[in-house]
Amino acid sequence: MSKFKTPTGSSGRSPRQLRVGEELRHALAASFQDGDYPWPADVPRSIITVTEVRVSPDLRNATAYIVTMGGQHNDETVKVLNQSKPYFRHVIAENVELRFVPQIHFQLDTSFEYAEKIERILHDPSVARDLAKHDD
């Protein structure tokens, strides 16, 4: 075991990665809340929520997971945000004190759909019947 190994939580990320990710999430969320980010006229604007920002171990790359209100225009929104990366790097540079501004990548957060799918499976009558047998 290396003496320079960083402690990691159950997510496999160091406390610094988690802290920087949260700072980036707050900076991006504030930018979306202000609504002053660039947006093309031909794409409908959606209300955007940043659910999580995952940062690489070297803090040079970050993936921002987003959801749109009502789940509409998801693909177009992610495409527009990824085309506006320089603007959001500038927002991060102004609001988060880091030695290097990470390269940002936007991705749709599918964890809510996955949780809904698991919920449907667990409420299926055949699965519920099997779960009830184990409770006895």
PyMOL CGO cylinders between C-alpha atoms (Angstrom):
from pymol import cmd
from pymol.cgo import CYLINDER

trace = [
    CYLINDER, 0.00, 0.00, 0.00, 1.39, 3.36, -1.04, 0.3, 1, 1, 1, 1, 1, 1,
    CYLINDER, 1.39, 3.36, -1.04, 1.86, 5.99, 1.64, 0.3, 1, 1, 1, 1, 1, 1,
    CYLINDER, 1.86, 5.99, 1.64, 0.44, 8.58, -0.77, 0.3, 1, 1, 1, 1, 1, 1,
    CYLINDER, 0.44, 8.58, -0.77, -2.84, 6.80, -1.31, 0.3, 1, 1, 1, 1, 1, 1,
    CYLINDER, -2.84, 6.80, -1.31, -5.80, 9.07, -0.61, 0.3, 1, 1, 1, 1, 1, 1,
    CYLINDER, -5.80, 9.07, -0.61, -8.70, 7.87, 1.51, 0.3, 1, 1, 1, 1, 1, 1,
    CYLINDER, -8.70, 7.87, 1.51, -11.83, 7.28, -0.49, 0.3, 1, 1, 1, 1, 1, 1,
    CYLINDER, -11.83, 7.28, -0.49, -15.43, 6.90, 0.47, 0.3, 1, 1, 1, 1, 1, 1,
    CYLINDER, -15.43, 6.90, 0.47, -17.91, 4.37, -0.82, 0.3, 1, 1, 1, 1, 1, 1,
    CYLINDER, -17.91, 4.37, -0.82, -18.11, 6.29, -4.11, 0.3, 1, 1, 1, 1, 1, 1,
    CYLINDER, -18.11, 6.29, -4.11, -14.42, 5.72, -4.82, 0.3, 1, 1, 1, 1, 1, 1,
    CYLINDER, -14.42, 5.72, -4.82, -13.69, 9.44, -4.88, 0.3, 1, 1, 1, 1, 1, 1,
    CYLINDER, -13.69, 9.44, -4.88, -11.48, 11.38, -2.53, 0.3, 1, 1, 1, 1, 1, 1,
    CYLINDER, -11.48, 11.38, -2.53, -12.90, 14.02, -0.20, 0.3, 1, 1, 1, 1, 1, 1,
    CYLINDER, -12.90, 14.02, -0.20, -11.18, 16.69, -2.31, 0.3, 1, 1, 1, 1, 1, 1,
    CYLINDER, -11.18, 16.69, -2.31, -12.86, 15.42, -5.49, 0.3, 1, 1, 1, 1, 1, 1,
    CYLINDER, -12.86, 15.42, -5.49, -16.22, 15.50, -3.72, 0.3, 1, 1, 1, 1, 1, 1,
    CYLINDER, -16.22, 15.50, -3.72, -15.63, 19.00, -2.34, 0.3, 1, 1, 1, 1, 1, 1,
    CYLINDER, -15.63, 19.00, -2.34, -14.48, 20.42, -5.70, 0.3, 1, 1, 1, 1, 1, 1,
    CYLINDER, -14.48, 20.42, -5.70, -17.40, 18.72, -7.45, 0.3, 1, 1, 1, 1, 1, 1,
    CYLINDER, -17.40, 18.72, -7.45, -19.83, 20.38, -5.05, 0.3, 1, 1, 1, 1, 1, 1,
    CYLINDER, -19.83, 20.38, -5.05, -18.22, 23.79, -5.62, 0.3, 1, 1, 1, 1, 1, 1,
    CYLINDER, -18.22, 23.79, -5.62, -18.50, 23.33, -9.38, 0.3, 1, 1, 1, 1, 1, 1,
    CYLINDER, -18.50, 23.33, -9.38, -22.13, 22.22, -9.02, 0.3, 1, 1, 1, 1, 1, 1,
    CYLINDER, -22.13, 22.22, -9.02, -22.97, 25.36, -7.04, 0.3, 1, 1, 1, 1, 1, 1,
    CYLINDER, -22.97, 25.36, -7.04, -21.26, 27.63, -9.59, 0.3, 1, 1, 1, 1, 1, 1,
    CYLINDER, -21.26, 27.63, -9.59, -23.05, 26.01, -12.53, 0.3, 1, 1, 1, 1, 1, 1,
    CYLINDER, -23.05, 26.01, -12.53, -26.41, 25.98, -10.73, 0.3, 1, 1, 1, 1, 1, 1,
    CYLINDER, -26.41, 25.98, -10.73, -26.08, 29.69, -9.94, 0.3, 1, 1, 1, 1, 1, 1,
    CYLINDER, -26.08, 29.69, -9.94, -25.36, 30.38, -13.60, 0.3, 1, 1, 1, 1, 1, 1,
    CYLINDER, -25.36, 30.38, -13.60, -28.43, 28.41, -14.68, 0.3, 1, 1, 1, 1, 1, 1,
    CYLINDER, -28.43, 28.41, -14.68, -30.54, 30.15, -12.05, 0.3, 1, 1, 1, 1, 1, 1,
    CYLINDER, -30.54, 30.15, -12.05, -29.47, 33.59, -13.31, 0.3, 1, 1, 1, 1, 1, 1,
    CYLINDER, -29.47, 33.59, -13.31, -30.35, 32.53, -16.85, 0.3, 1, 1, 1, 1, 1, 1,
    CYLINDER, -30.35, 32.53, -16.85, -27.59, 34.64, -18.40, 0.3, 1, 1, 1, 1, 1, 1,
    CYLINDER, -27.59, 34.64, -18.40, -25.88, 31.78, -20.24, 0.3, 1, 1, 1, 1, 1, 1,
    CYLINDER, -25.88, 31.78, -20.24, -25.77, 31.70, -24.06, 0.3, 1, 1, 1, 1, 1, 1,
    CYLINDER, -25.77, 31.70, -24.06, -28.65, 29.91, -25.76, 0.3, 1, 1, 1, 1, 1, 1,
    CYLINDER, -28.65, 29.91, -25.76, -29.53, 29.63, -29.47, 0.3, 1, 1, 1, 1, 1, 1,
    CYLINDER, -29.53, 29.63, -29.47, -32.89, 31.03, -30.52, 0.3, 1, 1, 1, 1, 1, 1,
    CYLINDER, -32.89, 31.03, -30.52, -33.88, 27.89, -32.46, 0.3, 1, 1, 1, 1, 1, 1,
    CYLINDER, -33.88, 27.89, -32.46, -33.71, 25.56, -29.41, 0.3, 1, 1, 1, 1, 1, 1,
    CYLINDER, -33.71, 25.56, -29.41, -36.41, 25.75, -26.72, 0.3, 1, 1, 1, 1, 1, 1,
    CYLINDER, -36.41, 25.75, -26.72, -34.93, 26.82, -23.39, 0.3, 1, 1, 1, 1, 1, 1,
    CYLINDER, -34.93, 26.82, -23.39, -35.56, 24.47, -20.47, 0.3, 1, 1, 1, 1, 1, 1,
    CYLINDER, -35.56, 24.47, -20.47, -35.13, 24.88, -16.75, 0.3, 1, 1, 1, 1, 1, 1,
    CYLINDER, -35.13, 24.88, -16.75, -31.91, 23.02, -15.95, 0.3, 1, 1, 1, 1, 1, 1,
    CYLINDER, -31.91, 23.02, -15.95, -30.91, 21.40, -12.68, 0.3, 1, 1, 1, 1, 1, 1,
    CYLINDER, -30.91, 21.40, -12.68, -27.36, 20.22, -12.00, 0.3, 1, 1, 1, 1, 1, 1,
    CYLINDER, -27.36, 20.22, -12.00, -27.71, 17.04, -9.94, 0.3, 1, 1, 1, 1, 1, 1,
    CYLINDER, -27.71, 17.04, -9.94, -24.04, 16.15, -9.57, 0.3, 1, 1, 1, 1, 1, 1,
    CYLINDER, -24.04, 16.15, -9.57, -20.58, 17.06, -10.81, 0.3, 1, 1, 1, 1, 1, 1,
    CYLINDER, -20.58, 17.06, -10.81, -17.97, 14.31, -10.85, 0.3, 1, 1, 1, 1, 1, 1,
    CYLINDER, -17.97, 14.31, -10.85, -14.35, 15.38, -10.99, 0.3, 1, 1, 1, 1, 1, 1,
    CYLINDER, -14.35, 15.38, -10.99, -11.41, 13.29, -12.17, 0.3, 1, 1, 1, 1, 1, 1,
    CYLINDER, -11.41, 13.29, -12.17, -8.69, 12.46, -9.60, 0.3, 1, 1, 1, 1, 1, 1,
    CYLINDER, -8.69, 12.46, -9.60, -6.34, 15.09, -11.08, 0.3, 1, 1, 1, 1, 1, 1,
    CYLINDER, -6.34, 15.09, -11.08, -9.15, 17.72, -11.00, 0.3, 1, 1, 1, 1, 1, 1,
    CYLINDER, -9.15, 17.72, -11.00, -8.58, 18.49, -14.71, 0.3, 1, 1, 1, 1, 1, 1,
    CYLINDER, -8.58, 18.49, -14.71, -11.86, 17.06, -16.04, 0.3, 1, 1, 1, 1, 1, 1,
    CYLINDER, -11.86, 17.06, -16.04, -15.40, 17.28, -14.74, 0.3, 1, 1, 1, 1, 1, 1,
    CYLINDER, -15.40, 17.28, -14.74, -18.71, 15.78, -15.83, 0.3, 1, 1, 1, 1, 1, 1,
    CYLINDER, -18.71, 15.78, -15.83, -21.82, 17.73, -14.89, 0.3, 1, 1, 1, 1, 1, 1,
    CYLINDER, -21.82, 17.73, -14.89, -24.97, 15.63, -14.75, 0.3, 1, 1, 1, 1, 1, 1,
    CYLINDER, -24.97, 15.63, -14.75, -28.10, 17.61, -15.56, 0.3, 1, 1, 1, 1, 1, 1,
    CYLINDER, -28.10, 17.61, -15.56, -31.85, 17.12, -15.75, 0.3, 1, 1, 1, 1, 1, 1,
    CYLINDER, -31.85, 17.12, -15.75, -34.38, 19.36, -17.42, 0.3, 1, 1, 1, 1, 1, 1,
    CYLINDER, -34.38, 19.36, -17.42, -37.72, 20.35, -15.97, 0.3, 1, 1, 1, 1, 1, 1,
    CYLINDER, -37.72, 20.35, -15.97, -40.33, 17.96, -17.30, 0.3, 1, 1, 1, 1, 1, 1,
    CYLINDER, -40.33, 17.96, -17.30, -37.67, 15.91, -19.11, 0.3, 1, 1, 1, 1, 1, 1,
    CYLINDER, -37.67, 15.91, -19.11, -38.27, 17.80, -22.34, 0.3, 1, 1, 1, 1, 1, 1,
    CYLINDER, -38.27, 17.80, -22.34, -35.66, 18.63, -24.99, 0.3, 1, 1, 1, 1, 1, 1,
    CYLINDER, -35.66, 18.63, -24.99, -32.98, 16.65, -23.15, 0.3, 1, 1, 1, 1, 1, 1,
    CYLINDER, -32.98, 16.65, -23.15, -30.77, 15.85, -26.14, 0.3, 1, 1, 1, 1, 1, 1,
    CYLINDER, -30.77, 15.85, -26.14, -30.91, 19.37, -27.51, 0.3, 1, 1, 1, 1, 1, 1,
    CYLINDER, -30.91, 19.37, -27.51, -30.14, 20.85, -24.08, 0.3, 1, 1, 1, 1, 1, 1,
    CYLINDER, -30.14, 20.85, -24.08, -27.08, 18.64, -23.54, 0.3, 1, 1, 1, 1, 1, 1,
    CYLINDER, -27.08, 18.64, -23.54, -25.86, 19.43, -27.06, 0.3, 1, 1, 1, 1, 1, 1,
    CYLINDER, -25.86, 19.43, -27.06, -26.20, 23.20, -26.53, 0.3, 1, 1, 1, 1, 1, 1,
    CYLINDER, -26.20, 23.20, -26.53, -24.50, 23.06, -23.14, 0.3, 1, 1, 1, 1, 1, 1,
    CYLINDER, -24.50, 23.06, -23.14, -21.57, 21.07, -24.54, 0.3, 1, 1, 1, 1, 1, 1,
    CYLINDER, -21.57, 21.07, -24.54, -21.23, 23.63, -27.33, 0.3, 1, 1, 1, 1, 1, 1,
    CYLINDER, -21.23, 23.63, -27.33, -21.07, 26.37, -24.67, 0.3, 1, 1, 1, 1, 1, 1,
    CYLINDER, -21.07, 26.37, -24.67, -18.23, 24.78, -22.66, 0.3, 1, 1, 1, 1, 1, 1,
    CYLINDER, -18.23, 24.78, -22.66, -15.94, 27.85, -22.89, 0.3, 1, 1, 1, 1, 1, 1,
    CYLINDER, -15.94, 27.85, -22.89, -18.61, 30.05, -21.30, 0.3, 1, 1, 1, 1, 1, 1,
    CYLINDER, -18.61, 30.05, -21.30, -19.10, 27.64, -18.40, 0.3, 1, 1, 1, 1, 1, 1,
    CYLINDER, -19.10, 27.64, -18.40, -15.34, 27.26, -17.88, 0.3, 1, 1, 1, 1, 1, 1,
    CYLINDER, -15.34, 27.26, -17.88, -15.24, 31.04, -17.57, 0.3, 1, 1, 1, 1, 1, 1,
    CYLINDER, -15.24, 31.04, -17.57, -18.07, 30.92, -14.99, 0.3, 1, 1, 1, 1, 1, 1,
    CYLINDER, -18.07, 30.92, -14.99, -16.15, 28.30, -13.02, 0.3, 1, 1, 1, 1, 1, 1,
    CYLINDER, -16.15, 28.30, -13.02, -12.91, 30.31, -13.23, 0.3, 1, 1, 1, 1, 1, 1,
    CYLINDER, -12.91, 30.31, -13.23, -14.68, 33.37, -11.80, 0.3, 1, 1, 1, 1, 1, 1,
    CYLINDER, -14.68, 33.37, -11.80, -16.51, 31.57, -8.99, 0.3, 1, 1, 1, 1, 1, 1,
    CYLINDER, -16.51, 31.57, -8.99, -14.33, 28.66, -7.87, 0.3, 1, 1, 1, 1, 1, 1,
    CYLINDER, -14.33, 28.66, -7.87, -10.80, 29.10, -6.65, 0.3, 1, 1, 1, 1, 1, 1,
    CYLINDER, -10.80, 29.10, -6.65, -8.75, 26.35, -8.30, 0.3, 1, 1, 1, 1, 1, 1,
    CYLINDER, -8.75, 26.35, -8.30, -5.26, 26.19, -9.71, 0.3, 1, 1, 1, 1, 1, 1,
    CYLINDER, -5.26, 26.19, -9.71, -6.59, 24.81, -13.01, 0.3, 1, 1, 1, 1, 1, 1,
    CYLINDER, -6.59, 24.81, -13.01, -10.08, 25.22, -14.42, 0.3, 1, 1, 1, 1, 1, 1,
    CYLINDER, -10.08, 25.22, -14.42, -11.32, 21.74, -15.35, 0.3, 1, 1, 1, 1, 1, 1,
    CYLINDER, -11.32, 21.74, -15.35, -12.58, 20.81, -18.77, 0.3, 1, 1, 1, 1, 1, 1,
    CYLINDER, -12.58, 20.81, -18.77, -16.34, 20.50, -18.33, 0.3, 1, 1, 1, 1, 1, 1,
    CYLINDER, -16.34, 20.50, -18.33, -18.60, 17.98, -20.05, 0.3, 1, 1, 1, 1, 1, 1,
    CYLINDER, -18.60, 17.98, -20.05, -22.38, 17.91, -19.70, 0.3, 1, 1, 1, 1, 1, 1,
    CYLINDER, -22.38, 17.91, -19.70, -24.29, 14.66, -19.58, 0.3, 1, 1, 1, 1, 1, 1,
    CYLINDER, -24.29, 14.66, -19.58, -27.91, 13.76, -18.97, 0.3, 1, 1, 1, 1, 1, 1,
    CYLINDER, -27.91, 13.76, -18.97, -28.54, 12.28, -15.50, 0.3, 1, 1, 1, 1, 1, 1,
    CYLINDER, -28.54, 12.28, -15.50, -30.39, 8.99, -15.97, 0.3, 1, 1, 1, 1, 1, 1,
    CYLINDER, -30.39, 8.99, -15.97, -30.29, 7.90, -12.33, 0.3, 1, 1, 1, 1, 1, 1,
    CYLINDER, -30.29, 7.90, -12.33, -33.91, 8.96, -11.76, 0.3, 1, 1, 1, 1, 1, 1,
    CYLINDER, -33.91, 8.96, -11.76, -35.18, 6.79, -14.62, 0.3, 1, 1, 1, 1, 1, 1,
    CYLINDER, -35.18, 6.79, -14.62, -33.07, 3.90, -13.32, 0.3, 1, 1, 1, 1, 1, 1,
    CYLINDER, -33.07, 3.90, -13.32, -34.53, 4.30, -9.81, 0.3, 1, 1, 1, 1, 1, 1,
    CYLINDER, -34.53, 4.30, -9.81, -38.04, 4.40, -11.28, 0.3, 1, 1, 1, 1, 1, 1,
    CYLINDER, -38.04, 4.40, -11.28, -37.33, 1.19, -13.23, 0.3, 1, 1, 1, 1, 1, 1,
    CYLINDER, -37.33, 1.19, -13.23, -36.14, -0.58, -10.07, 0.3, 1, 1, 1, 1, 1, 1,
    CYLINDER, -36.14, -0.58, -10.07, -39.22, 0.67, -8.22, 0.3, 1, 1, 1, 1, 1, 1,
    CYLINDER, -39.22, 0.67, -8.22, -41.49, -0.78, -10.92, 0.3, 1, 1, 1, 1, 1, 1,
    CYLINDER, -41.49, -0.78, -10.92, -39.66, -4.12, -10.75, 0.3, 1, 1, 1, 1, 1, 1,
    CYLINDER, -39.66, -4.12, -10.75, -39.98, -4.28, -6.97, 0.3, 1, 1, 1, 1, 1, 1,
    CYLINDER, -39.98, -4.28, -6.97, -43.71, -3.59, -7.16, 0.3, 1, 1, 1, 1, 1, 1,
    CYLINDER, -43.71, -3.59, -7.16, -44.29, -6.29, -9.79, 0.3, 1, 1, 1, 1, 1, 1,
    CYLINDER, -44.29, -6.29, -9.79, -46.66, -8.91, -8.27, 0.3, 1, 1, 1, 1, 1, 1,
    CYLINDER, -46.66, -8.91, -8.27, -44.31, -11.84, -8.91, 0.3, 1, 1, 1, 1, 1, 1,
    CYLINDER, -44.31, -11.84, -8.91, -41.35, -10.05, -7.31, 0.3, 1, 1, 1, 1, 1, 1,
    CYLINDER, -41.35, -10.05, -7.31, -43.46, -8.80, -4.41, 0.3, 1, 1, 1, 1, 1, 1,
    CYLINDER, -43.46, -8.80, -4.41, -44.60, -12.39, -3.82, 0.3, 1, 1, 1, 1, 1, 1,
    CYLINDER, -44.60, -12.39, -3.82, -40.99, -13.60, -3.71, 0.3, 1, 1, 1, 1, 1, 1,
    CYLINDER, -40.99, -13.60, -3.71, -39.99, -10.80, -1.37, 0.3, 1, 1, 1, 1, 1, 1,
    CYLINDER, -39.99, -10.80, -1.37, -42.89, -11.64, 0.96, 0.3, 1, 1, 1, 1, 1, 1,
    CYLINDER, -42.89, -11.64, 0.96, -41.64, -15.25, 1.26, 0.3, 1, 1, 1, 1, 1, 1,
    CYLINDER, -41.64, -15.25, 1.26, -38.25, -14.01, 2.53, 0.3, 1, 1, 1, 1, 1, 1,
    CYLINDER, -38.25, -14.01, 2.53, -39.88, -11.79, 5.15, 0.3, 1, 1, 1, 1, 1, 1,
    CYLINDER, -39.88, -11.79, 5.15, -41.42, -14.80, 6.94, 0.3, 1, 1, 1, 1, 1, 1,
]
cmd.load_cgo(trace, "trace")
